[in-house]
Amino acid sequence: ASYKCAHCETQTGESYIRQAEAPVPVMKKSMAAPSTVAYIMQEKFQNGVPLYRQEAYWKGQGVDLRRNTMANWVIRSARWFKPLYEQLRRELLRQDIVNVDETRVHVLKEDGRESSQMSQMWVFCSAEKKIVLYQYSPSRSGRVAKEMLQGFSGYTQTDGYSGYNCLDSVT
């Protein structure tokens, strides 16, 4: 951004222009602003607004922002949250009680899978400290919970699904 000081020009007769340094992009080779990416992710994950509807919103605002671009931003941004997710997982494993459940989720386009196939979203919640972690898997196999809870020595509260029988701490 450039700024021309009109006052300096009237006082000295010379134009004085200052140019600010461009901000470091949040993603290499991208024009994505951190606030825009945060807004898109909040709309998608907290407010449940799919990217195709966000694309229509942006178009209505006069901005050509395509859903595949937003999807790439969301995927690339997930890397920022990986250390936080892992820290929360370590804290979850230190808790006395963890609640686990899985629910079906329909993913429209997924490499190597037909659109009619259902996947699973697993949720792991601690009782005392309010930690909630989600784990996507194309499988409903209990090994997903077993891998996520590797190193956990407390009690696991689940529903009656037999896939949880592979856990040592099921109640």
N, C-alpha and C positions, 0 to 999 in steps of 0.2 A: 504494500500500500504506500502511496505517495501522498505527501501533504505539502501544499504551497502556502506559505505565510503571506497573506495579503497585507498585513500590517507592515512587515519588513519591506515589502515592495513599495508601499506608499512612502515610507520613511527614507529609504535609501535609493529608491529607483531601481534596485536590483531584485531579481527574483530569487527567493531562497526556498529551495525544495529539499525536503527531508524524505528519505525513503526508509521504511522499516524493513527489518529482515523478515523474510518469509518464514512462517512457522514450520517447524519440522513436521513432515506428514506423519500421521498416526500409522499409516501403512505405506511401505515403499511403492512408488509409482502409482499413487492413488491420491485423489483429491478429497477423500473422505475426511471430514472434520470429526474429532472425537465426540462432540455433542450430537452430531447427526447419527453416527453409529450407535451411540447410547440410546438415542430416541427410537431408532429402528428396532433395537433389541428389546427395549421396554415395551414398545407396542406389540411386538411379536410374542414375547414370553410372559409378560405380566398382564397385558390387556387382551391377548389372544387375537390380535389383528394379523391375518396372514399377509405374506409379502405381496400377493397379487392385489390385495385391497390397498396396501400401502403404496404400491406402484400407481394405482388409480388416484389416490390422494395427492401424491407428488405431481402427477400429470395435471391435476386440477389446479395446482399451485403454479403451473408453468414450468415445472422442473422435470426434465427427461431423466428419471432415475428408474432404471429397469430392475425387475425383481431378481434376475440372475446376478446383477451387480450387488444388490443388497444381500443376497444369499452368500455371495463370496465374502462380503464384509463380515457377516455374522460368523461364518466358518473361520476366517482368519482371526477374528477377535477372540474366539474361544481359546486360542493359545494364551492370551493374556490372563485368562481366568484359571488355567490349569494349575499353577502353583497354589492359588487360593483354594481350589477344589481339593487338592491333595492335602493341604493343611487341615481343612475341615474334615476330610476322611480320617486322618490320623486322630483328630479329636473325637470323632464319632466312635472309633475303635476303643477309645479309653473309657467310654461310658459303660454303665452297668446294664442298661436295657436298651435294645434297639428294636424298633418296629419295622417290619419289612412287608411290602406288598408289591404286586405287579399288576399292571393293567394293559389291556390290548390297546394298540395305537395303529392307525392306518397311515402309512407313509405312501404318498402318491407316486413318487419317483425315487427308486433306490437301486443303485447298481447291482446287477445280478439277481434281482427279485422282480416277480410279477407284481403289478399294482394291486392285485386282489389279495395278496398275502398280508397277514397281520403280523406286526412286531410287538414288542413289549417295552413298556416304560416301567422300570423298577424304581421304587422309592424307599429310602432308608431314613428313618427318623429316630433321633434319640429322645429319651423321655425327660431327663433332667435338664440338660442344656438343649436349647432349641436349635438343633442342627437338622436340616432336611437336605438330602442329596438325591439326585435323580441319575439313573444309569439306563441308557437306551441299549437295547439288544434285539436282534431279530429273533432271538430264542427265548423260550419260557423255561428252559432247563434250569434246575436248581444250582447248576455250576456257576451261573451268573451271580447269585447271592453268595455262594461259597467263596468265589474269587474276591468279591467286594468286601466280604467280612473276614478275609484272611488275617489272622492275628487277633481277632476279637475273642475275648474270654468271658463276656457277660452273658446275659439271657437275651434270646431273640423271641419276640412275640410275632406270630404270623397267623394267617388263616389256615384252613385245613388242606391246602394244596400239598400234595405228596412230594413235590419237587423240593420242599424245604427239609425233608427228612435227611438230606445229605449234610445238613448243618449239625454241629455237635451241641449247639446251645439252644435248640428249638424248645419252646414251651407252648 
